């Protein structure tokens, strides 16, 4: 028996704002929206195609953004790591900051190979090294 990660849920105050932000970061689009709940994910698959893909192997999860009344209070216990695939880490950090991210200090030493950012609601995530051609090679 095997399970697949198919969705990630994020509690937030403004689902539409975070849907715009994370869609811009990840190249996702809004799949479903209703009052207080928005699902974003990769574009271009019918439900039947997606179900078949999930049964065959891991696929990128969709993200549910759920409105809740409580504000974020402490450092995340779980966070996203994103890797640039078509440019440098510095260029990707600048692009994501232009979408609304801010630099976050969670106690880094300054020697890390990643950059810690926070989304518009303060959820921390990391931008890792670039995987772009010319920036990264396996050996």
C-alpha positions in Angstrom: 0.0 0.0 0.0 1.2 3.5 -0.8 -0.1 7.0 -0.2 0.6 10.1 -2.3 0.9 13.7 -1.2 -1.8 15.3 -3.2 -2.6 18.6 -1.4 -1.0 21.0 1.0 -3.3 23.2 3.1 -2.2 26.7 4.3 -4.3 28.6 6.8 -4.4 32.3 6.0 -6.2 35.6 6.3 -6.4 36.4 2.6 -6.6 33.3 0.3 -6.9 35.4 -2.9 -3.7 37.3 -2.1 -1.7 34.1 -1.2 -3.2 32.4 -4.3 -1.8 35.2 -6.5 1.6 35.1 -4.7 2.1 31.3 -4.8 0.8 31.0 -8.3 3.3 33.6 -9.4 6.2 31.8 -7.5 5.3 28.3 -8.7 3.7 28.9 -12.1 0.4 27.5 -10.8 -3.1 28.7 -11.6 -6.4 28.8 -9.6 -8.1 25.4 -10.0 -11.1 26.1 -7.8 -12.3 29.0 -5.7 -15.2 29.5 -3.3 -15.7 31.9 -0.4 -12.7 31.5 2.0 -11.0 28.6 0.1 -8.9 28.6 -3.1 -7.1 25.7 -4.6 -4.1 26.3 -6.9 -2.0 23.8 -8.9 -0.4 22.9 -12.1 -2.4 23.8 -15.2 -3.7 21.7 -18.0 -4.9 18.3 -16.6 -8.4 17.1 -16.5 -9.6 15.4 -13.3 -9.3 12.0 -15.0 -5.8 12.7 -16.2 -4.8 13.8 -12.8 -6.3 10.8 -11.1 -4.4 8.5 -13.5 -1.1 10.3 -12.9 -1.5 10.2 -9.0 -2.2 6.4 -9.2 1.0 5.9 -11.3 3.4 8.0 -9.1 4.0 11.2 -7.3 2.8 14.5 -8.9 3.2 18.1 -7.7 0.6 18.7 -5.0 -2.1 21.3 -5.3 -2.2 24.0 -2.5 -5.4 24.8 -0.6 -5.5 28.3 0.9 -8.0 28.4 3.7 -9.3 31.5 5.4 -9.0 31.3 9.2 -9.6 34.0 11.8 -6.4 33.4 13.8 -3.1 35.2 12.8 0.2 33.5 12.3 2.1 33.7 15.6 5.4 31.7 15.5 8.0 30.3 13.1 6.6 27.6 10.8 7.0 24.0 11.8 6.8 23.1 8.1 7.9 25.2 5.1 8.4 25.1 1.4 11.8 25.0 -0.3 11.9 26.3 -3.9 14.7 25.9 -6.4 15.2 28.2 -9.4 15.2 26.3 -12.7 15.9 29.0 -15.3 18.1 31.6 -13.6 20.3 32.4 -10.7 19.3 32.2 -7.0 19.8 36.0 -6.7 17.5 36.6 -9.7 14.9 34.3 -8.4 15.0 35.9 -4.9 14.5 39.3 -6.6 11.6 38.0 -8.7 9.9 36.5 -5.7 10.4 39.7 -3.6 8.8 41.6 -6.5 5.7 39.3 -6.0 5.5 40.4 -2.4 8.0 38.3 -0.4 10.2 39.8 2.3 13.5 38.6 3.8 13.0 36.6 7.0 15.4 36.2 9.9 14.9 32.9 11.6 18.3 32.7 13.2 20.5 32.1 10.1 24.3 32.4 10.5 24.7 34.1 7.1 26.7 31.1 5.8 23.7 29.3 4.5 23.5 28.4 0.8 19.8 29.3 0.8 17.8 32.5 1.3 14.9 32.6 3.8 11.9 34.6 2.7 8.4 35.1 4.0 5.2 35.2 1.9 2.8 38.1 2.3 1.3 36.6 5.4 4.7 35.8 7.0 5.0 32.1 6.2 8.7 31.4 5.9 10.1 29.5 2.9 13.6 29.0 1.4 15.0 29.7 -2.0 17.7 27.0 -2.6 20.5 26.9 -5.1 19.7 27.3 -8.7 19.2 24.2 -10.8 19.4 26.1 -14.1 21.7 25.0 -16.8 25.1 26.6 -16.3 24.3 27.1 -12.6 24.1 23.4 -11.5 25.4 20.1 -12.9 25.3 16.6 -11.4 29.0 15.9 -11.8 
